[in-house]
Amino acid sequence: MISKRDLLTLLTAILIVTPVAAQNNTQQQKSPVQIAAEQADRLQTDLKLNDYQTFLADSVLQANITGVTEEFERMKAGGMQNPDSYRDVQEKWRRKTEDAFEKFMNKEQFDRYLRLTGVSAKERKKRLEQKSAAK
């Protein structure tokens, strides 16, 4: 079983390292489609997603991995070298992924996803309260 730390490390590596790895043409690189499929398979196992949920997770991940990669490339091409800007972009895309996942995962699956990705108990509780208040 994948530990919380391993999953968080994997997600961070994908969102940050993928654009950097693209610079090294001598290294075999995976496409966003391949990366998304692997992550969706892991989520299916870890969160007990049904086939439709796995399909949705794969679609969200494909779009968001491509989006963050393209945004990083634009920043790099524009000469952006501020690490905080890259972290802000990573956080924006992480939040987009969470928001999309929350729409099709049940409460238990989504809470487990947040725990696996390292979201603190305090932040999870805050999100749950915000969701309850919005209803």
C-alpha positions in Angstrom: 0.0 0.0 0.0 1.3 3.4 -0.8 2.0 5.6 2.2 0.8 9.1 2.6 4.3 10.4 2.2 5.0 8.4 -1.0 1.8 9.6 -2.6 2.5 13.2 -1.7 6.0 12.9 -3.0 4.7 11.4 -6.3 2.1 14.1 -6.8 4.7 16.9 -6.1 7.2 15.3 -8.4 4.7 15.1 -11.2 3.6 18.7 -10.8 7.1 20.1 -10.5 9.6 17.7 -12.0 7.7 16.9 -15.2 8.5 20.3 -16.9 12.1 20.1 -15.7 12.5 16.5 -17.1 11.1 17.7 -20.4 14.3 19.7 -20.8 16.4 16.5 -20.8 15.8 14.9 -24.2 18.2 12.1 -23.6 15.8 10.7 -20.9 12.7 8.8 -21.8 9.8 10.9 -20.7 6.2 10.0 -20.1 3.3 12.0 -21.6 0.7 13.6 -19.4 -1.7 10.9 -20.6 0.7 8.2 -19.3 1.3 10.0 -16.0 -2.4 10.6 -15.5 -3.3 6.9 -16.3 -0.8 5.7 -13.7 -2.0 8.1 -11.1 -5.6 7.3 -11.8 -4.9 3.6 -11.4 -3.2 4.3 -8.0 -6.2 6.3 -6.9 -8.6 3.6 -8.0 -6.7 1.2 -5.7 -6.1 3.5 -2.8 -9.5 5.1 -2.7 -11.6 2.2 -4.1 -12.9 4.3 -7.0 -15.3 2.7 -9.4 -14.5 2.6 -13.1 -16.4 5.8 -13.9 -14.7 7.6 -11.1 -11.4 6.4 -12.3 -12.2 7.6 -15.8 -13.1 11.0 -14.4 -9.9 11.1 -12.3 -7.8 10.2 -15.3 -9.5 13.0 -17.4 -9.0 15.6 -14.7 -5.4 14.6 -14.2 -4.6 14.6 -17.9 -6.0 18.2 -18.3 -4.4 19.5 -15.1 -1.0 17.9 -15.6 -1.0 19.3 -19.2 -2.1 22.7 -17.8 0.5 23.0 -15.1 3.2 21.8 -17.5 2.2 24.4 -20.1 2.1 27.2 -17.6 5.5 26.3 -16.3 6.9 26.3 -19.8 5.4 29.8 -20.4 6.9 31.1 -17.2 10.3 29.6 -18.2 10.1 31.1 -21.7 9.2 34.4 -20.2 12.3 34.3 -18.0 10.5 33.7 -14.7 12.9 32.4 -12.1 11.1 33.2 -8.9 10.5 29.9 -7.0 7.5 31.4 -5.2 5.7 32.0 -8.6 6.2 28.3 -9.5 4.9 27.2 -6.1 1.8 29.5 -6.6 1.1 27.9 -10.0 1.5 24.4 -8.5 -0.8 25.3 -5.7 -3.4 26.7 -8.1 -3.4 23.5 -10.2 -3.5 21.3 -7.0 -6.5 23.2 -5.9 -8.2 22.8 -9.3 -7.6 19.1 -9.1 -9.0 18.9 -5.6 -12.1 20.8 -6.5 -12.7 18.5 -9.5 -12.2 15.4 -7.5 -14.5 16.6 -4.7 -17.3 16.7 -7.3 -17.3 13.0 -8.1 -15.8 11.4 -5.0 -17.9 10.5 -2.0 -17.1 12.2 1.3 -14.9 9.3 2.6 -13.0 9.0 -0.7 -12.3 12.7 -0.9 -11.2 12.9 2.8 -8.9 10.0 2.2 -7.5 11.6 -0.9 -6.8 14.8 1.1 -5.1 12.8 3.8 -3.0 10.8 1.3 -1.8 14.1 -0.4 -0.8 15.6 2.9 -3.6 18.1 3.6 -3.7 18.7 7.3 -6.6 17.8 9.5 -7.2 21.5 10.2 -7.4 22.3 6.5 -9.7 19.3 5.8 -12.0 20.4 8.7 -12.0 23.9 7.3 -13.0 22.7 3.8 -15.7 20.5 5.3 -17.2 23.4 7.2 -17.1 25.7 4.2 -18.9 23.0 2.2 -21.5 22.6 4.9 -22.0 26.4 5.1 -22.5 26.7 1.4 -25.4 24.3 1.4 
